Amino acid sequence: MQWPGKRLSVEIADPSARLVEQFPTANGQGGLLLHGDNRGSLAWLLAQGYAGKVQLIYIDPPYDSGVAWTSRVRLRGNPATVIGERAEYADRWPPGGYLQFMAERLLLLRELMASNGTIWLHCDHRRQSHLHLLLEEIFGPDSFLNTIAWRSQTARGAKVHAHYFPHSAHSIHIFRRSAEAEPVWNPPRREIVLSRSEAAAQFMEDAGGFFRTSHPGSYSFEKLVKLHAEGRIYAPYGGAVVVDEEVRRVYPSNGGTIGIKYYLQKRGRTRFVVTRAVDNLWDDIPGLGTIPSEDVNYPTQKTTGLLRRIIETATNAGDTVLDAFVGSGTTVAVAEELGRRWIGCDVNWRAVRTSGLRVMKNSFNAKRQRGKDAEVELGDWVNGEGQIVRIGDEESERGNDATARITVTHDKDELRVDVLSFRSPAVELLAEKPKDWRATVQAVLIDPSYDGQLFRVGLVDAPKGKTALVAGVYTFPVGETDFGPVAVRLVDVAGGELLVVIGADAIIQL
């Protein structure tokens, strides 16, 4: 395959890097979010000794769609109100630019993969054939394992009238690191839930419930006798099961062949579950349009069910998962949930922030579910931390013109942070100032002992959904001296951020 400017080599340099934030994780593995162009981020990982350490790479790169992707700017509250849009990333490329971009990153990703690792490249109809050929050129034709067709949506609206059929499926190409090593592979199973009428139309029924049958194969006489005693031998044509001890044979009285019964699992009073193998047509995992409750307001977001199947199939607990186009953060959130170490890269700061918040929210929720108070003590998560590292010269987007009024009070047992007001000019350009400042805030993060360089998240308030508001009042159990300047980071709904530091001399002592 040829394209203008083709070059199948990439210079590996060690770019500058700076740790800017640490936050809690729940699974004890921790992970990295790298903010910067992923070419530099992948080179930095190689320089840090990650070569051959990544078990699974899942990437959902740009599709060469020609679209400038945006996300909604929405005031929180009931009802949530859309007030505008903000640009996220442009998916437009000069001739040859897209394939060269992908080739350079695939070359670096290959070096990061474990010898028994796999890469899963997610794409749509526009470039799936080119990307398959590119993967063959970089990894070798013998490394190709399969291509998944994922039904990401159901045709509706204008799509119903599309010429030459609507595009309702994505492709996921799977390649292994080399043909010499068998990859980690845990074959998935899927559950199909049927109503009583659906089960009756597809299966036979007896006193034990709905069942299907299978040929007995090489079962021994003793095994068949045991299964018969359990009521699991089927005789066709209305016959009975005959057990002939003399000739050591089990057979049906009316002819035909006996079958082994496999019963459907009953779930509740009227539902029945069928478990089946998974092939390369995935039409059982819904896209975001079917489950909007997962929506984190980031374009081209993929659902947790899709990433859960991929990660469970291609990794074991403790393995490392890498997403070089982390976007909405589904990969790192699911990897965290499943007990994998994770790495996510993105040049868009809002993608990094969105991904980090998803992991943080799950972490703090997990701590509360384990019986801890919502007030999490700093240092409680040090062995399972997440880190945000800024690669190269990238800088995060800051709402420098935003303002907030915050007070901090302290007594011998407790540190209390009150956010009294917040104003974001970027938000107010799109809508009138709301009566409640909390409608303009997506998240509040607090470091109760800020050192002026590294922001260590001791508490995060990032309500799920579109309507819930941040609390605005936060407390930390602390002793008389184990705190320093308090830093409060406010993330507004337009993606801007404001960092407010309250020095020790400004903290009200009670």
VMD Tcl script that draws the C-alpha trace (Angstrom):
set ca {
  {0.00 0.00 0.00}
  {1.31 3.45 -0.96}
  {0.42 7.00 0.07}
  {2.05 10.43 -0.39}
  {5.01 10.79 1.97}
  {5.00 7.14 3.08}
  {7.70 6.43 5.67}
  {7.67 3.30 7.83}
  {10.11 4.57 10.42}
  {9.84 6.86 13.38}
  {12.47 8.63 15.44}
  {12.18 7.75 19.12}
  {13.11 10.68 21.34}
  {12.54 11.10 25.06}
  {10.35 14.21 25.41}
  {10.12 16.25 28.58}
  {7.48 15.22 31.09}
  {6.02 16.69 34.25}
  {3.81 15.04 36.86}
  {0.94 17.46 37.52}
  {-1.71 15.49 39.39}
  {-2.24 12.36 41.48}
  {-5.64 10.90 42.28}
  {-7.10 7.84 43.99}
  {-7.82 4.54 42.29}
  {-9.81 1.68 43.74}
  {-8.24 -1.47 42.36}
  {-4.74 -1.15 43.80}
  {-3.12 -1.22 40.35}
  {-3.17 2.48 39.46}
  {-2.43 3.97 36.07}
  {-1.21 6.84 33.92}
  {-2.96 9.55 31.95}
  {-0.56 11.25 29.54}
  {-1.50 14.68 28.22}
  {0.20 15.45 24.93}
  {0.50 14.30 21.35}
  {0.42 10.52 21.60}
  {3.48 10.14 19.37}
  {5.52 11.85 22.08}
  {3.62 10.03 24.84}
  {4.37 6.62 23.34}
  {8.04 7.56 22.87}
  {8.14 8.66 26.54}
  {6.69 5.30 27.63}
  {9.39 3.48 25.68}
  {12.06 5.66 27.31}
  {10.59 4.80 30.74}
  {11.02 1.06 30.18}
  {7.50 0.09 29.06}
  {8.72 -1.75 25.94}
  {7.15 -5.22 25.87}
  {5.04 -4.51 28.99}
  {1.57 -3.81 27.53}
  {-0.75 -6.81 27.26}
  {-3.63 -5.14 25.44}
  {-3.75 -2.08 23.21}
  {-7.21 -0.81 22.28}
  {-7.31 2.28 20.08}
  {-10.26 4.16 18.66}
  {-8.37 6.70 16.52}
  {-9.80 9.39 14.23}
  {-11.70 7.92 11.27}
  {-10.69 10.45 8.58}
  {-14.33 11.51 8.68}
  {-13.84 15.11 7.61}
  {-15.80 16.20 10.70}
  {-14.85 18.82 13.29}
  {-16.17 17.12 16.41}
  {-17.86 19.13 19.14}
  {-19.51 18.47 22.50}
  {-22.45 20.15 24.14}
  {-22.08 22.83 26.79}
  {-24.86 22.19 29.25}
  {-25.85 23.87 32.51}
  {-26.44 21.30 35.22}
  {-29.69 21.10 37.13}
  {-33.22 19.92 36.57}
  {-33.76 20.34 33.72}
  {-30.23 20.35 32.29}
  {-30.04 23.10 29.65}
  {-27.87 23.03 26.53}
  {-26.41 26.50 26.01}
  {-23.90 25.91 23.22}
  {-21.10 23.75 21.84}
  {-17.34 23.58 22.20}
  {-14.78 22.21 19.76}
  {-13.03 18.97 20.77}
  {-10.95 17.80 17.81}
  {-10.84 18.07 14.02}
  {-10.76 14.89 11.94}
  {-9.53 16.39 8.68}
  {-6.31 15.32 6.93}
  {-4.19 16.32 3.94}
  {-3.43 13.70 1.24}
  {-1.45 10.88 2.82}
  {-1.52 12.56 6.23}
  {-3.91 10.16 7.90}
  {-2.12 6.94 6.98}
  {1.30 8.39 7.87}
  {-0.08 9.55 11.22}
  {-1.41 6.06 11.93}
  {1.73 4.28 10.69}
  {4.02 6.21 13.05}
  {1.85 5.44 16.06}
  {1.39 1.78 15.18}
  {5.17 1.37 14.92}
  {5.58 2.76 18.45}
  {2.66 0.72 19.79}
  {4.21 -2.48 18.42}
  {7.32 -1.88 20.54}
  {5.22 -1.44 23.68}
  {3.28 -4.71 23.21}
  {4.10 -7.83 25.20}
  {5.19 -10.83 23.16}
  {1.78 -12.43 23.80}
  {-0.15 -9.18 23.59}
  {-2.82 -8.05 21.13}
  {-3.87 -4.78 19.52}
  {-7.54 -4.05 18.78}
  {-7.98 -1.19 16.29}
  {-11.48 0.28 16.15}
  {-12.54 1.99 12.91}
  {-15.52 2.57 10.62}
  {-16.22 2.02 6.93}
  {-14.11 4.95 5.72}
  {-10.65 3.53 6.39}
  {-11.13 -0.01 7.70}
  {-9.65 -1.69 4.59}
  {-6.61 0.64 4.52}
  {-5.98 0.16 8.23}
  {-6.18 -3.62 7.89}
  {-3.48 -3.54 5.19}
  {-1.38 -1.15 7.27}
  {-1.61 -3.49 10.28}
  {-0.55 -6.42 8.08}
  {2.43 -4.43 6.83}
  {3.58 -3.51 10.36}
  {2.72 -6.70 12.30}
  {2.80 -9.25 9.47}
  {-0.08 -11.09 7.76}
  {0.35 -14.09 10.09}
  {-0.40 -11.87 13.09}
  {-3.96 -11.19 11.97}
  {-6.47 -12.89 14.30}
  {-9.91 -11.61 13.30}
  {-12.08 -8.59 12.51}
  {-15.07 -7.91 14.74}
  {-18.19 -6.39 13.19}
  {-19.86 -4.42 16.00}
  {-23.42 -3.26 15.42}
  {-22.96 0.13 17.06}
  {-26.42 1.51 16.29}
  {-29.81 0.72 14.83}
  {-30.80 2.57 11.66}
  {-33.34 5.27 12.46}
  {-34.32 8.74 11.30}
  {-32.72 9.77 8.02}
  {-30.47 6.70 8.10}
  {-33.45 4.51 7.31}
  {-33.54 6.07 3.83}
  {-29.78 5.87 3.15}
  {-28.74 4.75 -0.33}
  {-26.94 1.38 -0.57}
  {-27.91 0.52 3.03}
  {-27.20 2.50 6.22}
  {-23.83 2.24 7.97}
  {-24.71 0.66 11.31}
  {-21.54 -1.32 12.08}
  {-17.94 -0.60 13.06}
  {-14.92 -2.85 12.50}
  {-12.36 -3.84 15.15}
  {-9.21 -5.41 13.68}
  {-7.34 -7.76 16.05}
  {-3.62 -8.49 15.58}
  {-1.12 -10.19 17.86}
  {2.42 -8.96 18.49}
  {3.95 -11.83 16.54}
  {2.95 -15.17 15.07}
  {5.44 -16.94 17.35}
  {3.57 -16.39 20.63}
  {0.04 -17.39 21.60}
  {-1.81 -14.35 22.93}
  {-3.74 -14.21 26.19}
  {-7.25 -15.27 25.26}
  {-10.23 -15.88 27.54}
  {-13.12 -16.91 25.24}
  {-16.16 -14.83 26.17}
  {-19.71 -16.12 26.54}
  {-22.85 -14.10 26.16}
  {-26.22 -14.33 27.85}
  {-29.52 -14.13 25.98}
  {-32.57 -13.47 28.17}
  {-35.86 -14.91 26.88}
  {-39.47 -14.53 27.96}
  {-41.53 -17.67 28.59}
  {-43.16 -17.43 25.16}
  {-39.77 -16.95 23.46}
  {-38.31 -19.92 25.33}
  {-41.33 -22.09 24.45}
  {-40.89 -21.27 20.75}
  {-37.25 -22.36 20.71}
  {-36.88 -25.11 23.32}
  {-38.56 -28.25 24.65}
  {-39.99 -28.32 28.16}
  {-40.48 -30.93 30.86}
  {-40.86 -30.88 34.63}
  {-37.30 -29.61 34.96}
  {-37.89 -26.60 32.73}
  {-36.92 -25.58 29.19}
  {-34.05 -27.51 27.66}
  {-32.05 -28.22 24.51}
  {-30.38 -31.55 23.70}
  {-26.94 -32.58 22.53}
  {-25.57 -35.84 21.15}
  {-24.07 -38.01 23.95}
  {-20.80 -38.35 22.06}
  {-18.31 -40.60 23.84}
  {-20.04 -40.64 27.25}
  {-19.43 -43.92 29.08}
  {-22.26 -46.26 30.08}
  {-21.78 -45.29 33.76}
  {-22.01 -41.58 32.93}
  {-25.21 -42.10 30.92}
  {-26.77 -44.08 33.76}
  {-25.94 -41.25 36.16}
  {-27.42 -38.63 33.82}
  {-30.57 -40.74 33.45}
  {-30.93 -40.88 37.23}
  {-30.74 -37.08 37.21}
  {-33.49 -36.87 34.57}
  {-31.14 -35.53 31.92}
  {-31.52 -38.16 29.17}
  {-34.04 -37.42 26.39}
  {-35.77 -40.12 24.29}
  {-37.27 -38.89 20.99}
  {-40.65 -39.79 19.41}
  {-42.35 -39.97 22.80}
  {-40.30 -42.97 23.82}
  {-38.77 -43.98 27.12}
  {-35.12 -44.33 28.10}
  {-34.02 -47.96 28.26}
  {-31.04 -48.96 30.41}
  {-29.76 -52.40 29.46}
  {-27.30 -53.51 32.13}
  {-26.50 -56.75 30.37}
  {-25.21 -55.20 27.16}
  {-24.24 -51.91 28.92}
  {-26.30 -49.76 26.63}
  {-28.66 -46.77 27.08}
  {-31.09 -46.21 24.19}
  {-34.58 -44.83 23.37}
  {-37.51 -47.27 23.15}
  {-39.06 -45.76 19.98}
  {-35.89 -45.50 17.92}
  {-33.65 -42.58 17.14}
  {-30.79 -41.41 19.33}
  {-30.86 -40.31 22.93}
  {-29.87 -36.72 23.77}
  {-28.35 -35.03 26.81}
  {-30.61 -32.33 28.24}
  {-29.16 -28.90 28.98}
  {-31.60 -26.76 30.90}
  {-31.99 -23.01 30.60}
  {-31.24 -21.05 33.74}
  {-34.38 -19.52 35.20}
  {-34.13 -15.87 36.20}
  {-37.01 -14.54 38.20}
  {-40.50 -15.85 37.55}
  {-40.81 -15.40 33.80}
  {-37.30 -15.04 32.35}
  {-34.89 -17.69 31.08}
  {-31.21 -17.34 30.20}
  {-29.35 -18.99 27.32}
  {-25.52 -18.91 27.38}
  {-23.80 -19.05 24.01}
  {-20.34 -18.65 22.53}
  {-19.34 -15.31 21.00}
  {-18.31 -15.10 17.34}
  {-17.03 -12.10 15.36}
  {-20.48 -10.56 14.86}
  {-21.25 -8.50 17.97}
  {-24.87 -7.44 17.81}
  {-25.58 -7.96 21.50}
  {-23.66 -4.95 22.87}
  {-25.57 -1.67 22.54}
  {-24.06 1.61 21.44}
  {-24.41 4.89 23.29}
  {-27.69 5.76 21.56}
  {-29.33 2.83 23.34}
  {-27.88 3.52 26.79}
  {-27.67 7.32 27.12}
  {-27.19 6.95 30.89}
  {-23.49 6.29 30.15}
  {-23.07 9.53 28.19}
  {-20.20 11.68 29.55}
  {-20.64 14.33 26.82}
  {-17.59 13.51 24.71}
  {-17.84 12.78 20.96}
  {-17.46 9.22 19.58}
  {-17.72 7.74 23.10}
  {-17.83 3.93 23.26}
  {-19.84 1.96 25.80}
  {-18.56 0.07 28.82}
  {-20.04 -3.24 27.60}
  {-17.85 -3.17 24.50}
  {-14.63 -2.46 26.41}
  {-15.50 -4.94 29.13}
  {-15.72 -7.77 26.60}
  {-12.46 -6.76 24.92}
  {-10.48 -6.38 28.17}
  {-11.83 -9.57 29.74}
  {-11.02 -11.51 26.56}
  {-7.47 -10.28 25.98}
  {-6.09 -9.75 29.51}
  {-5.90 -11.23 32.97}
  {-6.11 -9.38 36.29}
  {-3.04 -7.20 36.84}
  {-2.19 -6.89 33.12}
  {-1.57 -3.48 31.54}
  {-4.08 -1.97 29.10}
  {-3.16 0.99 26.87}
  {-5.50 3.34 24.98}
  {-3.49 5.87 22.94}
  {-6.64 7.84 21.97}
  {-8.34 7.79 25.36}
  {-11.12 10.28 24.49}
  {-14.04 9.83 26.86}
  {-12.07 7.43 29.09}
  {-14.19 4.29 28.74}
  {-11.10 2.08 28.37}
  {-9.36 3.28 31.52}
  {-12.59 3.30 33.54}
  {-13.37 -0.33 32.64}
  {-9.74 -1.43 33.09}
  {-9.81 0.13 36.57}
  {-13.05 -1.67 37.37}
  {-11.63 -5.02 36.20}
  {-8.38 -4.79 38.18}
  {-6.02 -3.99 35.31}
  {-3.31 -1.37 35.23}
  {-4.12 1.24 32.61}
  {-2.49 3.92 30.47}
  {-4.39 6.54 28.50}
  {-3.02 9.20 26.13}
  {-4.69 12.22 24.53}
  {-3.66 15.61 23.17}
  {-6.98 17.12 24.28}
  {-6.87 18.21 27.91}
  {-10.63 17.80 28.33}
  {-10.29 14.14 27.29}
  {-7.66 13.65 29.99}
  {-9.78 15.43 32.58}
  {-12.93 13.51 31.60}
  {-11.06 10.19 31.81}
  {-9.53 11.06 35.16}
  {-12.87 12.07 36.63}
  {-14.43 8.77 35.58}
  {-11.74 6.81 37.42}
  {-11.84 9.13 40.45}
  {-15.62 8.91 40.79}
  {-15.49 5.12 40.69}
  {-12.68 5.12 43.26}
  {-14.45 7.31 45.80}
  {-17.72 5.45 45.24}
  {-15.92 2.14 45.85}
  {-14.50 3.46 49.11}
  {-17.94 4.52 50.29}
  {-19.38 1.13 49.33}
  {-16.73 -0.52 51.49}
  {-18.13 1.37 54.45}
  {-15.84 4.39 54.48}
  {-17.19 7.90 54.93}
  {-17.42 10.22 51.95}
  {-14.67 12.21 53.64}
  {-11.60 10.34 52.41}
  {-8.34 10.83 54.25}
  {-5.41 11.93 52.12}
  {-2.87 9.14 51.74}
  {-5.49 6.39 51.98}
  {-4.88 5.44 48.34}
  {-1.12 5.86 47.93}
  {-0.50 2.26 46.77}
  {-3.08 2.51 44.00}
  {-2.67 5.98 42.60}
  {-3.45 7.41 39.22}
  {-1.15 10.04 37.76}
  {-1.57 12.74 35.14}
  {1.70 13.48 33.33}
  {2.10 16.37 30.92}
  {4.24 15.35 27.93}
  {6.27 17.89 25.99}
  {5.06 21.47 25.91}
  {1.35 20.78 26.19}
  {-0.56 22.97 28.59}
  {-4.02 22.34 29.95}
  {-6.85 24.71 29.17}
  {-7.45 27.07 32.04}
  {-10.35 29.35 32.82}
  {-8.03 32.12 33.98}
  {-10.76 34.74 33.95}
  {-12.99 32.70 36.22}
  {-13.37 33.74 39.86}
  {-14.52 32.01 43.02}
  {-15.08 32.86 46.67}
  {-13.97 30.09 49.02}
  {-13.48 29.88 52.77}
  {-11.59 27.24 54.75}
  {-12.10 26.68 58.47}
  {-10.10 24.40 60.74}
  {-10.39 23.03 64.21}
  {-8.42 20.24 65.86}
  {-10.51 17.49 64.23}
  {-11.80 18.80 60.93}
  {-10.97 20.89 57.89}
  {-14.00 22.41 56.17}
  {-14.07 23.92 52.67}
  {-17.02 26.11 51.62}
  {-17.30 27.19 47.99}
  {-19.54 30.24 48.26}
  {-19.61 31.40 44.62}
  {-18.10 30.78 41.19}
  {-18.22 32.77 37.95}
  {-16.99 31.64 34.55}
  {-16.98 34.29 31.79}
  {-16.72 31.49 29.21}
  {-20.04 30.08 30.41}
  {-21.67 33.49 30.79}
  {-20.89 34.29 27.15}
  {-23.29 31.49 26.25}
  {-26.06 32.06 28.77}
  {-27.24 34.41 31.50}
  {-25.63 33.93 34.87}
  {-27.69 31.24 36.65}
  {-29.12 31.85 40.10}
  {-27.17 28.90 41.51}
  {-23.44 28.95 40.66}
  {-23.33 25.16 40.98}
  {-25.18 24.84 37.65}
  {-21.97 25.99 35.93}
  {-19.63 23.52 37.68}
  {-18.90 20.01 36.47}
  {-16.52 18.99 39.26}
  {-14.73 20.17 42.39}
  {-11.38 18.64 43.35}
  {-9.61 19.43 46.61}
  {-6.03 18.95 47.78}
  {-6.03 19.71 51.53}
  {-2.24 19.86 51.69}
  {-1.03 21.44 48.45}
  {2.74 21.80 47.96}
  {2.47 24.33 45.13}
  {3.60 21.88 42.43}
  {1.75 18.57 42.50}
  {-2.03 18.54 42.97}
  {-2.97 15.47 45.04}
  {-6.71 14.86 44.99}
  {-8.01 14.22 48.47}
  {-11.67 14.60 47.55}
  {-13.60 14.80 44.29}
  {-17.19 15.92 43.83}
  {-18.25 15.12 40.26}
  {-21.92 14.11 40.22}
  {-22.98 11.55 37.64}
  {-25.66 12.35 35.13}
  {-26.77 15.73 33.86}
  {-28.92 17.12 36.64}
  {-27.14 16.62 39.99}
  {-25.21 19.59 41.41}
  {-21.95 19.66 43.31}
  {-22.35 19.99 47.08}
  {-20.16 23.06 47.61}
  {-19.37 22.14 51.24}
  {-16.65 19.60 52.06}
  {-14.99 18.32 55.21}
  {-11.80 16.37 55.91}
  {-10.92 14.64 59.17}
  {-7.48 16.00 60.06}
  {-5.31 16.50 63.13}
  {-4.03 19.83 64.41}
  {-1.03 20.08 62.06}
  {-1.33 17.53 59.21}
  {-2.51 19.94 56.55}
  {-1.01 22.78 54.53}
  {-2.33 25.30 52.02}
  {-5.66 24.10 50.65}
  {-6.05 23.99 46.86}
  {-9.48 23.85 45.23}
  {-9.82 23.09 41.52}
  {-13.14 23.92 39.90}
  {-13.94 22.47 36.45}
  {-16.70 24.38 34.68}
  {-19.22 22.95 32.19}
  {-17.41 24.63 29.28}
  {-14.20 22.74 30.09}
  {-12.31 25.57 31.77}
  {-10.58 25.17 35.11}
  {-9.79 27.47 38.00}
  {-7.25 26.66 40.72}
  {-7.68 28.54 44.00}
  {-5.04 28.17 46.73}
  {-5.89 29.21 50.29}
  {-2.73 29.74 52.31}
  {-2.39 28.78 55.94}
  {-2.64 32.43 57.00}
  {-6.07 32.71 55.30}
  {-7.56 29.62 56.95}
  {-10.01 30.49 59.70}
  {-9.01 28.79 62.96}
  {-11.86 27.73 65.24}
}
mol new
graphics top color blue
foreach p $ca { graphics top sphere $p radius 0.5 }
foreach p [lrange $ca 0 end-1] q [lrange $ca 1 end] { graphics top cylinder $p $q radius 0.2 }
display resetview
